[in-house]
Amino acid sequence: RFQLESEWQSLQRAGNILCCSPDEAIRRVERQANDGLDELLLGVGVGGTSSETVIKTLEEFADHVLTRFR
């Protein structure tokens, strides 16, 4: 277990971490936007994640999630 696991789990349960499918990410971002969210912070390159994986993840997020909010 990592040191902040309980905080991570709390944020995940609250829907504040988008470690989920694109459809679930869309639902969570929509819910947050309805509550006044106007900025989104993405932390993708965690703990040695390759540059290729980070780029692919960001491209997929942009293509499948962010395009819903234009």
PyMOL Python script that loads the backbone (N, CA, C, O; Angstrom):
from pymol import cmd

cmd.read_pdbstr("""\
ATOM      1  N   ARG A   1       0.847  -1.193   0.000  1.00  0.00           N
ATOM      2  CA  ARG A   1       0.000   0.000   0.000  1.00  0.00           C
ATOM      3  C   ARG A   1       0.880   1.240   0.000  1.00  0.00           C
ATOM      4  O   ARG A   1       1.919   1.285   0.659  1.00  0.00           O
ATOM      5  N   PHE A   2       0.449   2.235  -0.745  1.00  0.00           N
ATOM      6  CA  PHE A   2       1.201   3.482  -0.747  1.00  0.00           C
ATOM      7  C   PHE A   2       0.636   4.437   0.297  1.00  0.00           C
ATOM      8  O   PHE A   2      -0.493   4.271   0.760  1.00  0.00           O
ATOM      9  N   GLN A   3       1.424   5.427   0.659  1.00  0.00           N
ATOM     10  CA  GLN A   3       1.126   6.280   1.803  1.00  0.00           C
ATOM     11  C   GLN A   3      -0.216   7.008   1.701  1.00  0.00           C
ATOM     12  O   GLN A   3      -0.887   7.188   2.718  1.00  0.00           O
ATOM     13  N   LEU A   4      -0.615   7.420   0.526  1.00  0.00           N
ATOM     14  CA  LEU A   4      -1.840   8.214   0.371  1.00  0.00           C
ATOM     15  C   LEU A   4      -3.013   7.393  -0.161  1.00  0.00           C
ATOM     16  O   LEU A   4      -3.962   7.948  -0.716  1.00  0.00           O
ATOM     17  N   GLU A   5      -2.948   6.085   0.007  1.00  0.00           N
ATOM     18  CA  GLU A   5      -3.991   5.235  -0.558  1.00  0.00           C
ATOM     19  C   GLU A   5      -5.379   5.571  -0.024  1.00  0.00           C
ATOM     20  O   GLU A   5      -6.340   5.571  -0.793  1.00  0.00           O
ATOM     21  N   SER A   6      -5.511   5.857   1.263  1.00  0.00           N
ATOM     22  CA  SER A   6      -6.838   6.168   1.806  1.00  0.00           C
ATOM     23  C   SER A   6      -7.375   7.461   1.200  1.00  0.00           C
ATOM     24  O   SER A   6      -8.569   7.561   0.920  1.00  0.00           O
ATOM     25  N   GLU A   7      -6.509   8.449   0.996  1.00  0.00           N
ATOM     26  CA  GLU A   7      -6.930   9.704   0.346  1.00  0.00           C
ATOM     27  C   GLU A   7      -7.344   9.437  -1.099  1.00  0.00           C
ATOM     28  O   GLU A   7      -8.359   9.954  -1.565  1.00  0.00           O
ATOM     29  N   TRP A   8      -6.549   8.623  -1.808  1.00  0.00           N
ATOM     30  CA  TRP A   8      -6.853   8.250  -3.197  1.00  0.00           C
ATOM     31  C   TRP A   8      -8.235   7.598  -3.259  1.00  0.00           C
ATOM     32  O   TRP A   8      -9.059   7.967  -4.096  1.00  0.00           O
ATOM     33  N   GLN A   9      -8.485   6.640  -2.384  1.00  0.00           N
ATOM     34  CA  GLN A   9      -9.768   5.937  -2.379  1.00  0.00           C
ATOM     35  C   GLN A   9     -10.919   6.885  -2.076  1.00  0.00           C
ATOM     36  O   GLN A   9     -11.990   6.767  -2.673  1.00  0.00           O
ATOM     37  N   SER A  10     -10.718   7.813  -1.168  1.00  0.00           N
ATOM     38  CA  SER A  10     -11.750   8.796  -0.834  1.00  0.00           C
ATOM     39  C   SER A  10     -12.064   9.674  -2.045  1.00  0.00           C
ATOM     40  O   SER A  10     -13.231   9.910  -2.357  1.00  0.00           O
ATOM     41  N   LEU A  11     -11.036  10.152  -2.718  1.00  0.00           N
ATOM     42  CA  LEU A  11     -11.239  10.985  -3.914  1.00  0.00           C
ATOM     43  C   LEU A  11     -11.899  10.183  -5.033  1.00  0.00           C
ATOM     44  O   LEU A  11     -12.751  10.706  -5.750  1.00  0.00           O
ATOM     45  N   GLN A  12     -11.510   8.922  -5.185  1.00  0.00           N
ATOM     46  CA  GLN A  12     -12.102   8.063  -6.212  1.00  0.00           C
ATOM     47  C   GLN A  12     -13.587   7.842  -5.925  1.00  0.00           C
ATOM     48  O   GLN A  12     -14.410   7.942  -6.835  1.00  0.00           O
ATOM     49  N   ARG A  13     -13.940   7.545  -4.678  1.00  0.00           N
ATOM     50  CA  ARG A  13     -15.354   7.348  -4.313  1.00  0.00           C
ATOM     51  C   ARG A  13     -16.182   8.603  -4.570  1.00  0.00           C
ATOM     52  O   ARG A  13     -17.345   8.517  -4.965  1.00  0.00           O
ATOM     53  N   ALA A  14     -15.579   9.764  -4.347  1.00  0.00           N
ATOM     54  CA  ALA A  14     -16.286  11.029  -4.562  1.00  0.00           C
ATOM     55  C   ALA A  14     -16.382  11.390  -6.040  1.00  0.00           C
ATOM     56  O   ALA A  14     -17.041  12.366  -6.399  1.00  0.00           O
ATOM     57  N   GLY A  15     -15.728  10.607  -6.902  1.00  0.00           N
ATOM     58  CA  GLY A  15     -15.768  10.885  -8.340  1.00  0.00           C
ATOM     59  C   GLY A  15     -14.789  11.951  -8.768  1.00  0.00           C
ATOM     60  O   GLY A  15     -14.920  12.510  -9.857  1.00  0.00           O
ATOM     61  N   ASN A  16     -13.807  12.246  -7.929  1.00  0.00           N
ATOM     62  CA  ASN A  16     -12.850  13.305  -8.238  1.00  0.00           C
ATOM     63  C   ASN A  16     -11.595  12.805  -8.935  1.00  0.00           C
ATOM     64  O   ASN A  16     -10.754  13.610  -9.336  1.00  0.00           O
ATOM     65  N   ILE A  17     -11.452  11.511  -9.087  1.00  0.00           N
ATOM     66  CA  ILE A  17     -10.340  10.926  -9.832  1.00  0.00           C
ATOM     67  C   ILE A  17     -10.949  10.159 -10.990  1.00  0.00           C
ATOM     68  O   ILE A  17     -11.862   9.355 -10.802  1.00  0.00           O
ATOM     69  N   LEU A  18     -10.446  10.409 -12.177  1.00  0.00           N
ATOM     70  CA  LEU A  18     -11.024   9.806 -13.371  1.00  0.00           C
ATOM     71  C   LEU A  18     -10.226   8.586 -13.812  1.00  0.00           C
ATOM     72  O   LEU A  18      -9.790   8.502 -14.960  1.00  0.00           O
ATOM     73  N   CYS A  19     -10.043   7.663 -12.913  1.00  0.00           N
ATOM     74  CA  CYS A  19      -9.383   6.405 -13.234  1.00  0.00           C
ATOM     75  C   CYS A  19     -10.508   5.424 -13.547  1.00  0.00           C
ATOM     76  O   CYS A  19     -10.887   4.597 -12.717  1.00  0.00           O
ATOM     77  N   CYS A  20     -11.040   5.542 -14.789  1.00  0.00           N
ATOM     78  CA  CYS A  20     -12.258   4.827 -15.138  1.00  0.00           C
ATOM     79  C   CYS A  20     -12.397   4.788 -16.661  1.00  0.00           C
ATOM     80  O   CYS A  20     -11.534   5.274 -17.391  1.00  0.00           O
ATOM     81  N   SER A  21     -13.476   4.212 -17.111  1.00  0.00           N
ATOM     82  CA  SER A  21     -13.756   4.140 -18.553  1.00  0.00           C
ATOM     83  C   SER A  21     -14.089   5.535 -19.081  1.00  0.00           C
ATOM     84  O   SER A  21     -14.463   6.419 -18.310  1.00  0.00           O
ATOM     85  N   PRO A  22     -13.952   5.737 -20.408  1.00  0.00           N
ATOM     86  CA  PRO A  22     -14.343   7.036 -20.987  1.00  0.00           C
ATOM     87  C   PRO A  22     -15.789   7.412 -20.685  1.00  0.00           C
ATOM     88  O   PRO A  22     -16.071   8.578 -20.406  1.00  0.00           O
ATOM     89  N   ASP A  23     -16.712   6.452 -20.735  1.00  0.00           N
ATOM     90  CA  ASP A  23     -18.119   6.759 -20.453  1.00  0.00           C
ATOM     91  C   ASP A  23     -18.310   7.229 -19.015  1.00  0.00           C
ATOM     92  O   ASP A  23     -19.066   8.164 -18.755  1.00  0.00           O
ATOM     93  N   GLU A  24     -17.616   6.571 -18.084  1.00  0.00           N
ATOM     94  CA  GLU A  24     -17.712   6.981 -16.685  1.00  0.00           C
ATOM     95  C   GLU A  24     -17.045   8.339 -16.491  1.00  0.00           C
ATOM     96  O   GLU A  24     -17.536   9.160 -15.716  1.00  0.00           O
ATOM     97  N   ALA A  25     -15.938   8.587 -17.181  1.00  0.00           N
ATOM     98  CA  ALA A  25     -15.264   9.894 -17.094  1.00  0.00           C
ATOM     99  C   ALA A  25     -16.193  10.999 -17.573  1.00  0.00           C
ATOM    100  O   ALA A  25     -16.252  12.066 -16.963  1.00  0.00           O
ATOM    101  N   ILE A  26     -16.911  10.757 -18.647  1.00  0.00           N
ATOM    102  CA  ILE A  26     -17.864  11.740 -19.168  1.00  0.00           C
ATOM    103  C   ILE A  26     -18.932  12.031 -18.111  1.00  0.00           C
ATOM    104  O   ILE A  26     -19.246  13.192 -17.848  1.00  0.00           O
ATOM    105  N   ARG A  27     -19.489  10.980 -17.505  1.00  0.00           N
ATOM    106  CA  ARG A  27     -20.514  11.170 -16.466  1.00  0.00           C
ATOM    107  C   ARG A  27     -19.952  11.984 -15.294  1.00  0.00           C
ATOM    108  O   ARG A  27     -20.619  12.883 -14.780  1.00  0.00           O
ATOM    109  N   ARG A  28     -18.732  11.664 -14.880  1.00  0.00           N
ATOM    110  CA  ARG A  28     -18.151  12.367 -13.733  1.00  0.00           C
ATOM    111  C   ARG A  28     -17.844  13.824 -14.056  1.00  0.00           C
ATOM    112  O   ARG A  28     -18.093  14.706 -13.234  1.00  0.00           O
ATOM    113  N   VAL A  29     -17.305  14.083 -15.246  1.00  0.00           N
ATOM    114  CA  VAL A  29     -16.992  15.470 -15.630  1.00  0.00           C
ATOM    115  C   VAL A  29     -18.290  16.259 -15.773  1.00  0.00           C
ATOM    116  O   VAL A  29     -18.360  17.412 -15.346  1.00  0.00           O
ATOM    117  N   GLU A  30     -19.321  15.653 -16.370  1.00  0.00           N
ATOM    118  CA  GLU A  30     -20.615  16.332 -16.482  1.00  0.00           C
ATOM    119  C   GLU A  30     -21.169  16.682 -15.106  1.00  0.00           C
ATOM    120  O   GLU A  30     -21.658  17.791 -14.893  1.00  0.00           O
ATOM    121  N   ARG A  31     -21.090  15.737 -14.176  1.00  0.00           N
ATOM    122  CA  ARG A  31     -21.595  15.973 -12.827  1.00  0.00           C
ATOM    123  C   ARG A  31     -20.823  17.111 -12.158  1.00  0.00           C
ATOM    124  O   ARG A  31     -21.422  17.981 -11.526  1.00  0.00           O
ATOM    125  N   GLN A  32     -19.507  17.104 -12.295  1.00  0.00           N
ATOM    126  CA  GLN A  32     -18.682  18.169 -11.719  1.00  0.00           C
ATOM    127  C   GLN A  32     -18.964  19.508 -12.400  1.00  0.00           C
ATOM    128  O   GLN A  32     -19.006  20.542 -11.733  1.00  0.00           O
ATOM    129  N   ALA A  33     -19.158  19.500 -13.715  1.00  0.00           N
ATOM    130  CA  ALA A  33     -19.457  20.738 -14.448  1.00  0.00           C
ATOM    131  C   ALA A  33     -20.789  21.315 -13.991  1.00  0.00           C
ATOM    132  O   ALA A  33     -20.928  22.530 -13.851  1.00  0.00           O
ATOM    133  N   ASN A  34     -21.766  20.446 -13.758  1.00  0.00           N
ATOM    134  CA  ASN A  34     -23.065  20.906 -13.261  1.00  0.00           C
ATOM    135  C   ASN A  34     -22.957  21.509 -11.867  1.00  0.00           C
ATOM    136  O   ASN A  34     -23.785  22.329 -11.471  1.00  0.00           O
ATOM    137  N   ASP A  35     -21.928  21.096 -11.125  1.00  0.00           N
ATOM    138  CA  ASP A  35     -21.693  21.646  -9.786  1.00  0.00           C
ATOM    139  C   ASP A  35     -20.786  22.866  -9.811  1.00  0.00           C
ATOM    140  O   ASP A  35     -20.417  23.386  -8.758  1.00  0.00           O
ATOM    141  N   GLY A  36     -20.417  23.337 -11.028  1.00  0.00           N
ATOM    142  CA  GLY A  36     -19.623  24.555 -11.145  1.00  0.00           C
ATOM    143  C   GLY A  36     -18.179  24.372 -11.563  1.00  0.00           C
ATOM    144  O   GLY A  36     -17.440  25.353 -11.641  1.00  0.00           O
ATOM    145  N   LEU A  37     -17.751  23.148 -11.834  1.00  0.00           N
ATOM    146  CA  LEU A  37     -16.380  22.912 -12.283  1.00  0.00           C
ATOM    147  C   LEU A  37     -16.106  23.685 -13.562  1.00  0.00           C
ATOM    148  O   LEU A  37     -16.869  23.593 -14.524  1.00  0.00           O
ATOM    149  N   ASP A  38     -15.016  24.447 -13.576  1.00  0.00           N
ATOM    150  CA  ASP A  38     -14.649  25.126 -14.820  1.00  0.00           C
ATOM    151  C   ASP A  38     -13.182  24.908 -15.175  1.00  0.00           C
ATOM    152  O   ASP A  38     -12.696  25.469 -16.157  1.00  0.00           O
ATOM    153  N   GLU A  39     -12.478  24.110 -14.399  1.00  0.00           N
ATOM    154  CA  GLU A  39     -11.104  23.731 -14.700  1.00  0.00           C
ATOM    155  C   GLU A  39     -10.916  22.270 -14.339  1.00  0.00           C
ATOM    156  O   GLU A  39     -11.566  21.747 -13.434  1.00  0.00           O
ATOM    157  N   LEU A  40     -10.011  21.620 -15.063  1.00  0.00           N
ATOM    158  CA  LEU A  40      -9.750  20.210 -14.834  1.00  0.00           C
ATOM    159  C   LEU A  40      -8.245  20.005 -14.835  1.00  0.00           C
ATOM    160  O   LEU A  40      -7.574  20.415 -15.782  1.00  0.00           O
ATOM    161  N   LEU A  41      -7.704  19.390 -13.816  1.00  0.00           N
ATOM    162  CA  LEU A  41      -6.281  19.109 -13.696  1.00  0.00           C
ATOM    163  C   LEU A  41      -6.070  17.639 -14.005  1.00  0.00           C
ATOM    164  O   LEU A  41      -6.674  16.769 -13.377  1.00  0.00           O
ATOM    165  N   LEU A  42      -5.206  17.366 -14.978  1.00  0.00           N
ATOM    166  CA  LEU A  42      -4.924  15.982 -15.343  1.00  0.00           C
ATOM    167  C   LEU A  42      -3.521  15.613 -14.890  1.00  0.00           C
ATOM    168  O   LEU A  42      -2.559  16.311 -15.211  1.00  0.00           O
ATOM    169  N   GLY A  43      -3.402  14.540 -14.159  1.00  0.00           N
ATOM    170  CA  GLY A  43      -2.117  13.974 -13.784  1.00  0.00           C
ATOM    171  C   GLY A  43      -2.014  12.601 -14.403  1.00  0.00           C
ATOM    172  O   GLY A  43      -2.556  11.633 -13.871  1.00  0.00           O
ATOM    173  N   VAL A  44      -1.325  12.511 -15.518  1.00  0.00           N
ATOM    174  CA  VAL A  44      -1.327  11.270 -16.283  1.00  0.00           C
ATOM    175  C   VAL A  44      -0.018  10.501 -16.117  1.00  0.00           C
ATOM    176  O   VAL A  44      -0.044   9.280 -15.962  1.00  0.00           O
ATOM    177  N   GLY A  45       1.100  11.173 -16.145  1.00  0.00           N
ATOM    178  CA  GLY A  45       2.408  10.516 -16.081  1.00  0.00           C
ATOM    179  C   GLY A  45       2.818  10.225 -14.657  1.00  0.00           C
ATOM    180  O   GLY A  45       3.612  10.971 -14.084  1.00  0.00           O
ATOM    181  N   VAL A  46       2.301   9.164 -14.072  1.00  0.00           N
ATOM    182  CA  VAL A  46       2.552   8.853 -12.677  1.00  0.00           C
ATOM    183  C   VAL A  46       3.557   7.713 -12.576  1.00  0.00           C
ATOM    184  O   VAL A  46       3.417   6.689 -13.244  1.00  0.00           O
ATOM    185  N   GLY A  47       4.550   7.896 -11.755  1.00  0.00           N
ATOM    186  CA  GLY A  47       5.463   6.818 -11.381  1.00  0.00           C
ATOM    187  C   GLY A  47       6.105   6.034 -12.496  1.00  0.00           C
ATOM    188  O   GLY A  47       5.995   4.809 -12.531  1.00  0.00           O
ATOM    189  N   GLY A  48       6.764   6.703 -13.398  1.00  0.00           N
ATOM    190  CA  GLY A  48       7.507   6.010 -14.437  1.00  0.00           C
ATOM    191  C   GLY A  48       6.696   5.617 -15.662  1.00  0.00           C
ATOM    192  O   GLY A  48       7.152   4.809 -16.471  1.00  0.00           O
ATOM    193  N   THR A  49       5.513   6.170 -15.809  1.00  0.00           N
ATOM    194  CA  THR A  49       4.709   5.907 -17.003  1.00  0.00           C
ATOM    195  C   THR A  49       5.473   6.412 -18.222  1.00  0.00           C
ATOM    196  O   THR A  49       6.021   7.514 -18.201  1.00  0.00           O
ATOM    197  N   SER A  50       5.510   5.616 -19.276  1.00  0.00           N
ATOM    198  CA  SER A  50       6.268   6.002 -20.471  1.00  0.00           C
ATOM    199  C   SER A  50       5.621   7.200 -21.162  1.00  0.00           C
ATOM    200  O   SER A  50       4.417   7.428 -21.045  1.00  0.00           O
ATOM    201  N   SER A  51       6.437   7.952 -21.879  1.00  0.00           N
ATOM    202  CA  SER A  51       5.930   9.105 -22.634  1.00  0.00           C
ATOM    203  C   SER A  51       4.877   8.680 -23.637  1.00  0.00           C
ATOM    204  O   SER A  51       3.889   9.386 -23.840  1.00  0.00           O
ATOM    205  N   GLU A  52       5.079   7.534 -24.266  1.00  0.00           N
ATOM    206  CA  GLU A  52       4.122   7.042 -25.257  1.00  0.00           C
ATOM    207  C   GLU A  52       2.757   6.772 -24.616  1.00  0.00           C
ATOM    208  O   GLU A  52       1.720   7.083 -25.202  1.00  0.00           O
ATOM    209  N   THR A  53       2.763   6.196 -23.418  1.00  0.00           N
ATOM    210  CA  THR A  53       1.511   5.915 -22.718  1.00  0.00           C
ATOM    211  C   THR A  53       0.821   7.202 -22.294  1.00  0.00           C
ATOM    212  O   THR A  53      -0.400   7.315 -22.402  1.00  0.00           O
ATOM    213  N   VAL A  54       1.592   8.177 -21.812  1.00  0.00           N
ATOM    214  CA  VAL A  54       1.023   9.469 -21.416  1.00  0.00           C
ATOM    215  C   VAL A  54       0.368  10.137 -22.611  1.00  0.00           C
ATOM    216  O   VAL A  54      -0.764  10.612 -22.513  1.00  0.00           O
ATOM    217  N   ILE A  55       1.066  10.180 -23.742  1.00  0.00           N
ATOM    218  CA  ILE A  55       0.535  10.821 -24.948  1.00  0.00           C
ATOM    219  C   ILE A  55      -0.728  10.101 -25.415  1.00  0.00           C
ATOM    220  O   ILE A  55      -1.724  10.749 -25.739  1.00  0.00           O
ATOM    221  N   LYS A  56      -0.698   8.773 -25.454  1.00  0.00           N
ATOM    222  CA  LYS A  56      -1.872   8.006 -25.888  1.00  0.00           C
ATOM    223  C   LYS A  56      -3.064   8.260 -24.958  1.00  0.00           C
ATOM    224  O   LYS A  56      -4.190   8.448 -25.419  1.00  0.00           O
ATOM    225  N   THR A  57      -2.807   8.265 -23.659  1.00  0.00           N
ATOM    226  CA  THR A  57      -3.870   8.507 -22.686  1.00  0.00           C
ATOM    227  C   THR A  57      -4.493   9.883 -22.876  1.00  0.00           C
ATOM    228  O   THR A  57      -5.717  10.017 -22.875  1.00  0.00           O
ATOM    229  N   LEU A  58      -3.655  10.908 -23.038  1.00  0.00           N
ATOM    230  CA  LEU A  58      -4.163  12.269 -23.241  1.00  0.00           C
ATOM    231  C   LEU A  58      -4.944  12.386 -24.551  1.00  0.00           C
ATOM    232  O   LEU A  58      -5.983  13.044 -24.602  1.00  0.00           O
ATOM    233  N   GLU A  59      -4.442  11.747 -25.606  1.00  0.00           N
ATOM    234  CA  GLU A  59      -5.166  11.779 -26.883  1.00  0.00           C
ATOM    235  C   GLU A  59      -6.524  11.111 -26.765  1.00  0.00           C
ATOM    236  O   GLU A  59      -7.519  11.630 -27.272  1.00  0.00           O
ATOM    237  N   GLU A  60      -6.574   9.962 -26.102  1.00  0.00           N
ATOM    238  CA  GLU A  60      -7.845   9.264 -25.930  1.00  0.00           C
ATOM    239  C   GLU A  60      -8.801  10.063 -25.057  1.00  0.00           C
ATOM    240  O   GLU A  60      -9.999  10.112 -25.337  1.00  0.00           O
ATOM    241  N   PHE A  61      -8.286  10.690 -24.004  1.00  0.00           N
ATOM    242  CA  PHE A  61      -9.124  11.523 -23.149  1.00  0.00           C
ATOM    243  C   PHE A  61      -9.705  12.687 -23.948  1.00  0.00           C
ATOM    244  O   PHE A  61     -10.893  12.990 -23.841  1.00  0.00           O
ATOM    245  N   ALA A  62      -8.867  13.331 -24.742  1.00  0.00           N
ATOM    246  CA  ALA A  62      -9.331  14.450 -25.565  1.00  0.00           C
ATOM    247  C   ALA A  62     -10.373  13.979 -26.576  1.00  0.00           C
ATOM    248  O   ALA A  62     -11.408  14.622 -26.749  1.00  0.00           O
ATOM    249  N   ASP A  63     -10.099  12.858 -27.244  1.00  0.00           N
ATOM    250  CA  ASP A  63     -11.005  12.354 -28.285  1.00  0.00           C
ATOM    251  C   ASP A  63     -12.338  11.863 -27.736  1.00  0.00           C
ATOM    252  O   ASP A  63     -13.379  12.084 -28.354  1.00  0.00           O
ATOM    253  N   HIS A  64     -12.318  11.204 -26.590  1.00  0.00           N
ATOM    254  CA  HIS A  64     -13.530  10.551 -26.095  1.00  0.00           C
ATOM    255  C   HIS A  64     -14.271  11.339 -25.012  1.00  0.00           C
ATOM    256  O   HIS A  64     -15.480  11.176 -24.845  1.00  0.00           O
ATOM    257  N   VAL A  65     -13.561  12.181 -24.285  1.00  0.00           N
ATOM    258  CA  VAL A  65     -14.195  12.878 -23.173  1.00  0.00           C
ATOM    259  C   VAL A  65     -14.336  14.369 -23.459  1.00  0.00           C
ATOM    260  O   VAL A  65     -15.443  14.906 -23.436  1.00  0.00           O
ATOM    261  N   LEU A  66     -13.230  15.027 -23.725  1.00  0.00           N
ATOM    262  CA  LEU A  66     -13.272  16.496 -23.870  1.00  0.00           C
ATOM    263  C   LEU A  66     -14.096  16.956 -25.063  1.00  0.00           C
ATOM    264  O   LEU A  66     -14.674  18.042 -25.027  1.00  0.00           O
ATOM    265  N   THR A  67     -14.162  16.163 -26.105  1.00  0.00           N
ATOM    266  CA  THR A  67     -14.962  16.554 -27.270  1.00  0.00           C
ATOM    267  C   THR A  67     -16.442  16.698 -26.922  1.00  0.00           C
ATOM    268  O   THR A  67     -17.181  17.364 -27.648  1.00  0.00           O
ATOM    269  N   ARG A  68     -16.881  16.092 -25.836  1.00  0.00           N
ATOM    270  CA  ARG A  68     -18.281  16.213 -25.400  1.00  0.00           C
ATOM    271  C   ARG A  68     -18.599  17.571 -24.801  1.00  0.00           C
ATOM    272  O   ARG A  68     -19.769  17.900 -24.605  1.00  0.00           O
ATOM    273  N   PHE A  69     -17.573  18.367 -24.506  1.00  0.00           N
ATOM    274  CA  PHE A  69     -17.770  19.604 -23.781  1.00  0.00           C
ATOM    275  C   PHE A  69     -17.370  20.837 -24.598  1.00  0.00           C
ATOM    276  O   PHE A  69     -17.056  21.878 -24.021  1.00  0.00           O
ATOM    277  N   ARG A  70     -17.378  20.737 -25.889  1.00  0.00           N
ATOM    278  CA  ARG A  70     -17.053  21.885 -26.739  1.00  0.00           C
ATOM    279  C   ARG A  70     -18.238  22.782 -26.891  1.00  0.00           C
ATOM    280  O   ARG A  70     -18.156  23.803 -27.573  1.00  0.00           O
TER     281      ARG A  70
END
""", "prot")
cmd.dss("prot")
cmd.show_as("cartoon", "prot")
cmd.util.cbc("prot")
cmd.orient("prot")
